[in-house]
Amino acid sequence: MLKHFRVPGRLAVKLEELGVSVPAVLRKAGLPRDLFQQTRVLVSTGELFALWRAIDQVSSDPLIGVKLGVETKTERFHPMAIAALSTENLVAASEHMARYKKLTAPEEILVELDEVEFTVGFRWLLAVDNEPSSLTDYCFSWMRSLARHGIGAAVNPLRAEYVQQRSNLRQIERSLGCDIVMGAPRNVIVFRAADATKPFVTRNAELLDLLAPQFEEQLRQYKEEDSFLELVRRTIQDKLTGHRPSIDAISRVLHMGPRTLQRRLQDSGSSFQRVLDEARHQMARYYLSNSALELNEAAYLLGFEDPNSFGRAFRNWEGMPPSDWRETHRSTKVM
């Protein structure tokens, strides 16, 4: 499974258009200043959530997520969304996106159609915390934009269901143009089945025939790349026995040269340092959740020079010291 999200560069453009400082957001989120200048903007689930929490805090606009999800310019849609708009209707478009979502993120799009309603939900596969409220708003608003573009009319959802309570209920109802339900079992946006099955005015069978094989080929490549990344990650974890494994050591185990390993990792959108961090992070969470190891013992097993180095790395991963994280997760298990 892909471990990182591709963040579209247009998000930075939209933020600036809405008067939200991108540098301030990145500082608040603890992300690189040049994040949106990178060729492929890749972030972990934790980093994505930090980005959206920072957007919330820097903008101080309770409807920022909804506004960011409104798209009036078709040329700004991602190629995957363009392909979705080329399908028959909103149901087919959502199913298309659900199939290819794994190309860009560890996220699932869940769809369900009955005689009356069409429901779309989003599941963050590697999430530890609740998703930021602005991210939920963005997903719902973006689906509404997609429906309106495809149907060619001002279609509104039937309702939106939120797990978390929201203080700006009436504002969200006015912005999304539908009823809002709080305290729901999952975050979903619901359309009338009659609207979801209306033919898209944007339907383009020729364009879809042109794009679909490309997506299928990407899907095949990503499965191969993800398998390779997982292989490297497991190999690193096998070697995390009191020292930090080098790229030379890992490449020998994998029977390839260090340059070949680094190149293949780069082709997969990663690097040796990134996979090493992911391997350590994964094992750190396991040790703190499922064992009685002292922090200095965990630090040793993860190949850190001392507990302080482990503590700094863990704070970068989780936003809190390892001792606090362990206590929080112990409390969660007890509850």
N, C-alpha and C positions, 0 to 999 in steps of 0.2 A: 504494500500500500504506500502510495506517495505520502511523504511526511511534511511537505511544505505547500503553502498556498502561493499562487502567483497573484500578486497585487497589481491590478491594472494601473498603468501610468495616468490614465484619465482621472483617477481618484484625486491626484494632486491638483490637476487642472480644475476639477469641480470645487475642491476646497478653496482654492484661491478665488474662484468666481464668487463663492459665498462669503468671502472676506475672512477666511480662516487661515492663519499663518501655518504653512507646511513646516518650516523649520521649528516653530514652537511645538507643533504636534509631535515631530520626531524626537525632539529633546525630552518632552514629557513622557514619551513612550520608551525612552532609552534605546532608540534605534539609530542606525548610522545616518549622519547628515546627508549623505549622498544616496540614500536608499532609492529614490525615484530617478536617479541618474543611471542606475545600473541597467544592463541590457535585459536581464530577467529579474524582476523584483520578487524574491522568494523569502517567505517568513514562516516560522513555525506557528502552530495554533496559539501558543502563549503570546508570541509576538504580535499576531494578528489581533488578538483580544486587547493587548496593551495599546495597539495603534488606535482601535476604536474607542477605548476608554479615554485616551488622550484627546481624540477628536471631540468627545463629549465635554471634557473639562476645558479645553482651550476655546471651543466655540461658545460655550455657555448657552447654546440654543437648544431647547428641549426637543425641537423637531429637526435637528441637523441630519439625523439618519434618513428621515422621510425625504428631506430636500435633496440629499445626495443620491437617492434612488430614483428621482424624477429625471427622465431623459427625453428630451424633445428632438435631439439630433440623431438620426439613424446612423450617420457616419461614425458616431462615437461608440456604437455597439461593438462588442468583441466578435470576432469571426464566428465563434460558437453560437452567439445570440443571433447573428445574421442568418446562420444556417437554421436556427430554431424558427425564425420568422418566415423561412421559406417552406415550412411544413404546412400541414392542412389546417390546424387550429391550435388553440391553447393547450389542449390535452396532448397532442402530438409534439408540440414545441417543448412542453415540460418533460415528456418522456425522452425526447432527444437530448435535452440538457442533462437529465438524470444519467443517461448512459455514458456521456462523455465527461461528466464532472470530474471523474477520477483523473483526467488528464491535467487538471489544474489544482486540485486540492484534496486533502483528506476529509471530504465532506460528502454527504449523501443528500440527494433531493428525493423526497418521498411523495408520490402522487397517488391519489385515490379518487375514483369516479363512481358515482351511483346515479340513480335517475334524477336526483334533485341537485346534488352538490358535487363540486370538484375541489378537492383539498390538496394543497401543496405545503410540504414541511421541509425543514432543513435540519440535518443532524451533523454535528461536528464530532467526527470520529475519535479525535485525540484530545478532546477537551477535558480539563480537570475542573475548571470553574464554570459558572453560568456565563453564557454569552453576553456581551455588553448589550444594553437595551438599544443603543443606536444602531448596532449591527442587525438586530432583529428588524427594526424599523426599515433599515436600508433594504433588506431582502424582500420584505413585503412590498415596499414602494416600488422596487425594481420590477417585481412580478406584475404589478399593476401597470407600469409603463410598458412592459412587453405586451401585455394583453391589449392595451390601447393602440399600440403601434400595429399589431397584427390584425385586430378587428377593424381598425380604422374609425373608431368611435370612442366617446368618453365613457368607457365601461368601468364600473366600480365593483370591488369585491362585495360579496354578501356579508362577510364579517372577517375579523382578524382575531385570533385567539392567542393570548399571552400567558406564559407560565408565571412571570413575575408581575407584581402589582406596579401600576404606573400612576404617577401623580397628575399627569397631563392628559387624562383620559379623553376629555372633550376635544382637546386640540388634535389628538391623533385621529379621532373619529371624523373631524372635519377635514383633515388632510388626506386621509385614505378614502374618505367618502363612504364609510361603512360602520356598522356596529362593532364594538370592541368587547371582548370577553376576557376578564382577568381570572387568574388562578386556574387556568386550563392545564391539562396534563402535558401538553406539548405546544410549541409555538407553530401555528399553522395559519395560512391565509386561505379563505374559502370563497370560491366563485360559484355562481349559479351554473349548473350543468349546461343549461341552454346557452349561456354566454361562452363557456369553455369549448363548446362544440361548434360555434359559429365559424364558417369558413374565413380564413385569413385573407385579407386583401393583398397581403405581401407574399402570398404563396408563390413559389418559384421552383417548380420541379427540376428545371434544368440546372439552376444554381445548386440545389440540394444534391443532385446527382454528381455535380462537379466536386462539392466539398466533402460529401460523406466518405468517399474512399480515402481522402487525406486524413480525416479523423480516425478512421479505422486503422490506418497505418500508424498513426501516432499512438493509438491505443496499444497496438502490438509492441511498439518500441518502448513505451512507458512501462509495460509489464516486464520487459527484459531489463530495463534500467533499474526498476524498483527491485527486481530480484538480485541484481548485482549490488546495489546499495545495501540490501539486507545481508547479503553474503559478507561484504566488507565489515558491516557493523557487528555481525556475529563473530567474525574472526578477531576483531579488536577486543570484544568482550571476553573471548576465550584467553586472550593474552593479558588481560587486566589482572595480573596476579602480583601486585606489589610494585609494579613499575609501569611507566608510560610507554606503550609499544610505539616504535618508530615506523615510518612508512616503509623503510627498508625491510624491517622484520615482517610486516604484514604482506608486502609484495612477495617475499620469499615463500611464505605459506601458500599464497595464491598462485605461485609459479609464474610470476610475471615481473618485469622490471619496474622500479619505482616510477619512472617517467610514464610508462604505459598505464600504471594504476592511477596516477594523478590525472592523466589525460582522459581516461574512461570516467573518472569521477566528475571531471569538468564537463564532459559531454552529457552527463546525467544531471547537470545543474548543481553539483555539490563540490566538495573538496575534502582532502584527507582530514584537515583540522575540524571541519564541520561534522563529518561522520564520527570522528573521535569524540567530540563534544556530545553528540547525540547518544553514543554508546555509553559514555560515562553518566550522562543525565538519566538515561533509562535504568542503568544499574543502581545509581544513587537512590532513585525513587523506590526501587525494589528493596534495597538494603534497609532503608529507613522505614518502609511500610511493613516488611515481613521478617525482620530479624531484630535481635537484641544487641546488635553490634554497637559498640561505642563509636562516637563520631571520628575519633582518631583512627580506629580500626577500619571504618568505612573509607576514610581518606586514603589509607595505605592500600587497601584492596583496589581502589580506583586509580592508583598510580599517581597520586598527588604527593608533593614533597613534604607537606605538613598540613595539619588541620585548617590553618588559616587560609591556605590556597584553595582548599576544598570549600571552605565557607564562602569565599569570594565568588568562586565559580557557581556555587549553588544559588547564591543571591541573584546572580545574573540570570540563572535559569528560571527560578521560581518567585523572585521578588521578595524573599524572606530568608533568614538564616535556616540551616538544616534542622537545628533543634526546634525552632518554632514550627517548621513544616511537619516534623514528626509528631509534635504534640497536637497540632491541628488535626492531622489525619488519624491519630489515635482516638481523639474525641469524636471524630466523625464515625469511626467504626463502632464505638460504644453506643452512640445514638442509633 
